[in-house]
Amino acid sequence: VRIEKTRSKKSEKRNLRLQQVKGVLSKDIGKITQRELFIAGFFLYWAEGGKTKNYTVTLSNTDPWMIRAFLEWIKLLGGAIDKTYIRLHLYQEMNELDEIQYWSKQINLPKKHFRKSYIKKSKLSDLTYVTKGHGTCNVIVPGRDLAEYVLLGWQEIADLY
């Protein structure tokens, strides 16, 4: 009983401390301007974007918030969201229709944007850990002009360092 009380007290203190930090961060960060999103998007692409295909801008991640931020950046750049498509990377144990439903809702794109998913054949015994996630979402935005702009944009930022 004493151990449980100690854990509970530590958890309460931690939660209170984190709430205070969150309040400070909320004030420090404030609203994100269009310029800040513009620049942040290049850093995001530099870190997580696909750089091997010509004439497309791609980003793959398991975090729906990151995918949403990427899509907002693409809109800001004038990218063709109506031509954007999604390819999920899933394990065979996952239900493809459920995962499409999940990602469609999370990133606010209709199911018509989803293409055939890549399904990795696997056995649970082969996995080093059991995933409770929803696979990896790969966003593909076609367009030569956009792709060249993004490629040169993150390289311009890299050249500053």
C-alpha positions as CSV (number, residue, x, y, z in Angstrom):
1,V,0.0,0.0,0.0
2,R,2.8,2.4,0.9
3,I,4.5,1.7,-2.5
4,E,1.3,2.5,-4.3
5,K,0.9,5.8,-2.4
6,T,4.5,6.8,-3.2
7,R,3.9,5.9,-6.9
8,S,0.7,7.9,-7.0
9,K,2.3,10.9,-5.3
10,K,5.3,10.9,-7.7
11,S,2.9,10.6,-10.7
12,E,0.8,13.5,-9.4
13,K,4.0,15.7,-9.0
14,R,5.2,14.7,-12.4
15,N,1.8,15.5,-14.0
16,L,1.7,18.9,-12.3
17,R,5.3,19.7,-13.3
18,L,4.5,18.7,-16.9
19,Q,1.4,20.9,-17.0
20,Q,3.4,23.8,-15.8
21,V,6.1,23.2,-18.5
22,K,3.3,22.9,-21.1
23,G,1.9,26.3,-20.0
24,V,5.3,27.9,-20.4
25,L,5.8,26.3,-23.8
26,S,2.4,27.4,-24.9
27,K,3.3,31.0,-24.1
28,D,6.8,30.7,-25.5
29,I,5.7,29.2,-28.8
30,G,2.5,31.0,-29.3
31,K,0.8,30.8,-32.8
32,I,2.8,29.4,-35.7
33,T,3.0,31.9,-38.5
34,Q,3.0,31.0,-42.2
35,R,6.7,31.8,-42.5
36,E,7.5,29.5,-39.5
37,L,5.5,26.7,-41.1
38,F,7.2,27.4,-44.4
39,I,10.7,27.0,-42.8
40,A,9.7,24.2,-40.5
41,G,8.4,22.2,-43.4
42,F,11.8,22.2,-45.1
43,F,13.4,20.9,-41.9
44,L,10.7,18.3,-41.6
45,Y,11.3,17.2,-45.2
46,W,15.1,17.3,-44.8
47,A,14.7,14.9,-41.8
48,E,11.9,12.6,-42.9
49,G,11.2,13.2,-46.6
50,G,11.9,10.8,-49.4
51,K,14.7,12.0,-51.7
52,T,15.0,9.2,-54.2
53,K,12.1,9.7,-56.5
54,N,12.0,12.4,-59.2
55,Y,9.0,14.6,-59.6
56,T,7.3,13.7,-56.2
57,V,7.5,15.0,-52.7
58,T,7.1,12.2,-50.2
59,L,7.1,11.7,-46.5
60,S,6.7,8.5,-44.4
61,N,6.0,8.4,-40.7
62,T,3.9,6.6,-38.1
63,D,2.9,9.9,-36.4
64,P,-0.5,11.3,-37.6
65,W,0.4,14.8,-36.2
66,M,3.6,14.9,-38.3
67,I,1.6,13.8,-41.4
68,R,-1.0,16.5,-40.8
69,A,1.8,19.1,-40.4
70,F,3.4,17.9,-43.6
71,L,0.1,18.2,-45.5
72,E,-0.5,21.7,-44.2
73,W,3.0,22.6,-45.4
74,I,2.2,21.1,-48.8
75,K,-0.9,23.2,-49.0
76,L,1.1,26.3,-48.1
77,L,3.5,25.6,-51.0
78,G,0.5,25.3,-53.3
79,G,0.9,21.5,-53.7
80,A,-1.9,19.6,-55.3
81,I,-3.7,18.0,-52.3
82,D,-6.3,16.7,-54.7
83,K,-3.6,14.6,-56.5
84,T,-1.9,13.5,-53.3
85,Y,-2.1,9.9,-52.5
86,I,-1.4,7.7,-49.5
87,R,0.2,4.3,-49.4
88,L,0.2,2.5,-46.0
89,H,2.9,0.1,-45.0
90,L,1.3,-2.5,-42.8
91,Y,2.0,-5.9,-41.3
92,Q,-0.1,-8.8,-42.5
93,E,-1.7,-9.1,-39.0
94,M,-3.2,-5.7,-39.4
95,N,-6.7,-5.1,-41.0
96,E,-6.1,-2.9,-44.0
97,L,-9.6,-1.5,-44.1
98,D,-9.5,-0.5,-40.4
99,E,-6.1,1.1,-40.9
100,I,-7.3,3.1,-43.9
101,Q,-10.2,4.3,-41.9
102,Y,-7.9,5.3,-39.0
103,W,-5.5,7.2,-41.2
104,S,-8.2,8.8,-43.2
105,K,-9.8,10.2,-40.1
106,Q,-6.4,11.2,-38.5
107,I,-5.1,13.1,-41.4
108,N,-8.4,14.4,-42.7
109,L,-8.1,12.9,-46.2
110,P,-10.9,11.0,-47.9
111,K,-10.4,7.3,-48.6
112,K,-10.2,8.0,-52.3
113,H,-6.6,9.2,-51.7
114,F,-5.5,5.8,-50.5
115,R,-3.8,3.3,-52.9
116,K,-3.1,-0.3,-52.4
117,S,-1.2,-0.8,-49.1
118,Y,2.1,-2.5,-48.9
119,I,1.6,-5.5,-46.7
120,K,4.7,-6.9,-45.0
121,K,4.5,-10.7,-44.6
122,S,5.4,-11.5,-41.0
123,K,4.9,-13.9,-38.2
124,L,4.6,-12.6,-34.7
125,S,7.5,-14.8,-33.7
126,D,9.7,-13.0,-36.3
127,L,9.0,-9.6,-34.8
128,T,11.4,-8.2,-32.2
129,Y,8.5,-6.3,-30.7
130,V,4.7,-6.4,-31.1
131,T,3.5,-3.2,-32.6
132,K,0.3,-1.6,-31.3
133,G,0.6,1.1,-34.0
134,H,-1.2,1.7,-37.2
135,G,1.6,1.1,-39.6
136,T,3.5,3.7,-41.6
137,C,1.8,6.4,-43.6
138,N,3.5,7.3,-46.8
139,V,2.3,10.6,-48.4
140,I,3.1,11.0,-52.1
141,V,2.6,14.4,-53.7
142,P,3.2,14.4,-57.5
143,G,4.6,17.4,-59.3
144,R,7.9,18.2,-60.9
145,D,7.9,21.9,-60.0
146,L,7.0,21.3,-56.4
147,A,9.6,18.5,-56.1
148,E,12.3,20.7,-57.4
149,Y,11.3,23.6,-55.2
150,V,11.3,21.4,-52.1
151,L,14.6,19.7,-53.0
152,L,16.3,23.1,-53.6
153,G,14.6,24.6,-50.5
154,W,16.0,22.1,-48.0
155,Q,19.4,22.2,-49.7
156,E,19.4,26.0,-49.4
157,I,18.7,25.7,-45.6
158,A,21.5,23.0,-45.4
159,D,23.9,25.4,-47.1
160,L,23.3,27.9,-44.3
161,Y,24.9,25.5,-41.9
